Amino acid sequence: MEFMGPKYRVAAGATMSTFYATGLIMQALMAWAVPYWRHLTLALFIPQLVTVIYFWIMPESVRWYLSQGRYKEAESQLKKAAKMNGKLLSEASLAKLRKSSEEERKIKELKKEQKIKDPWLVTLVFQHKPILLRCIITPVWWITTTLVYYGLSMNAVTMSGNKYINYIAVGAVEIPGYWTAVLLFDRIGRKPLLCCAFWMCAVCQIGFIFMTKDYYELSLAVYLVGKYSISIVVTCVYVYTNELFPTQYRGSLFSFASMIGRIGAISAPLTPALGTMVWKHLPFVLFGSFATLSGLLVLLAPETKGTTLPDTMQQAADLENFTSQESKTSPNFKKKTPDKQDGIKAEGMEKEKERAAMVWEHLPFVLFGTLAAISGLLVLLAPETKGITLPDTMEEAAELGSKRPARKN
């Protein structure tokens, strides 16, 4: 992604995801042709040895070269890229790039010598309530995305019909989902697209519960629309999460949301077992509940369509006040002087306080509702104890869900 211009990054991400979906289709075809798991494992992983040659094919990061002071290698990479694109890279541009990189290195070294330390990131997050709110809601988006995405893929083989064809269809439907996100992301905005995708996915999960085996084609269509919807989310959530956080801490805060989101990926392989042992529709109740909740939480985040990426915590907190169009006519968003920053803070202080108060006034109820919904779902995992005798041993307690101990006289 580092070698792509901003205009093409979403399309580049969708292209990579398309190849991922193609891999899912190929995996299903190979499993169909080679059903024995040992032979299938060899057939899947031996060809991956070819990726070793990527070490010599893939270009090194230009930013890394610049950070290490290896300007000749960086300039060589840039000239090669310019030549491939039919562009001419002037020596003056390269000289400016080297000069700015040297200045950045000197500043870093100076800060290191003077032992200047930024405030702890956690402290900064709690000082800016809009950022704190985003740090709460973005991990929920990621948990939902990974849980539903991987869960739908894994549960596809439990549907009626040919499990290989089901898996191939579920993998293929991701491709139009990725490119739908590319087409609509900058046209209708981030929030409307994410909300609609989450909620459309939730409706499909609930609808699938009421489908019977007699309506195989209809149930498969509903299932595929759900996977199509979550594929849109997969493409959008990467870009949208990055846009919500400031440049200085974007990597750390994005990684935090993505890391917490792995809870969904860890839980997804357990959903087929939950469906078999507890209730066959329980996975889809979970998917639909989390998708509904995430769609609601998207409404608490600001719209980033047309905004300039923020550099500081304060700019990120005031994200809705800055657009790329405004930045051309108003004071530069990325290069504000301290005086201009103070002026902007003074003008928007009251609005920021009002906005923060409005958000946090309802946050407790969002938390209460979320915890209550999760607790209600977890109750489904426990056995019914009505009319049974209290168990005396661990074995009797473990068998509560399978059979009822006899009543004592």
Stockholm file with secondary structure:
# STOCKHOLM 1.0

chainA/1-409         MEFMGPKYRVAAGATMSTFYATGLIMQALMAWAVPYWRHLTLALFIPQLVTVIYFWIMPESVRWYLSQGRYKEAESQLKKAAKMNGKLLSEASLAKLRKSSEEERKIKELKKEQKIKDPWLVTLVFQHKPILLRCIITPVWWITTTLVYYGLSMNAVTMSGNKYINYIAVGAVEIPGYWTAVLLFDRIGRKPLLCCAFWMCAVCQIGFIFMTKDYYELSLAVYLVGKYSISIVVTCVYVYTNELFPTQYRGSLFSFASMIGRIGAISAPLTPALGTMVWKHLPFVLFGSFATLSGLLVLLAPETKGTTLPDTMQQAADLENFTSQESKTSPNFKKKTPDKQDGIKAEGMEKEKERAAMVWEHLPFVLFGTLAAISGLLVLLAPETKGITLPDTMEEAAELGSKRPARKN
#=GR chainA/1-409 SS CTTSCGGGHHHHHHHHHHHHHHHHHHHHHHHHHCCSHHHHHHHHHGGGGGGGGHHHHSCCCHHHHHHTTCHHHHHHHHHHHHHHTTCCCCHHHHHHHHHHHHHHHHHHHHHHHHTCCCCCHHHHHHHSHHHHHHHHHHHHHHHHHHHHHHHHHHHGGGSSSCHHHHHHHHHHTHHHHHHHHHHHHHHHCHHHHHHHHHHHHHHHHHHHHTCCGGGHHHHHHHHHHHHHHHHHHHHHHHHHHHHTSCGGGHHHHHHHHHHHHHHHHHHGGGHHHHHHHTCTTHHHHHHHHHHHHHHHHHTTSCCCTTCCCCCSHHHHHTGGGCCHHHHHHSSCSSSCCHHHHHHHHHHHHHHHHHHHHHHHHHHHHHHHHHHHHHHHHHHTTSCCCTTCCCCCSHHHHHTTTTCCCCCCC
#=GC SS_cons         CTTSCGGGHHHHHHHHHHHHHHHHHHHHHHHHHCCSHHHHHHHHHGGGGGGGGHHHHSCCCHHHHHHTTCHHHHHHHHHHHHHHTTCCCCHHHHHHHHHHHHHHHHHHHHHHHHTCCCCCHHHHHHHSHHHHHHHHHHHHHHHHHHHHHHHHHHHGGGSSSCHHHHHHHHHHTHHHHHHHHHHHHHHHCHHHHHHHHHHHHHHHHHHHHTCCGGGHHHHHHHHHHHHHHHHHHHHHHHHHHHHTSCGGGHHHHHHHHHHHHHHHHHHGGGHHHHHHHTCTTHHHHHHHHHHHHHHHHHTTSCCCTTCCCCCSHHHHHTGGGCCHHHHHHSSCSSSCCHHHHHHHHHHHHHHHHHHHHHHHHHHHHHHHHHHHHHHHHHHTTSCCCTTCCCCCSHHHHHTTTTCCCCCCC
//
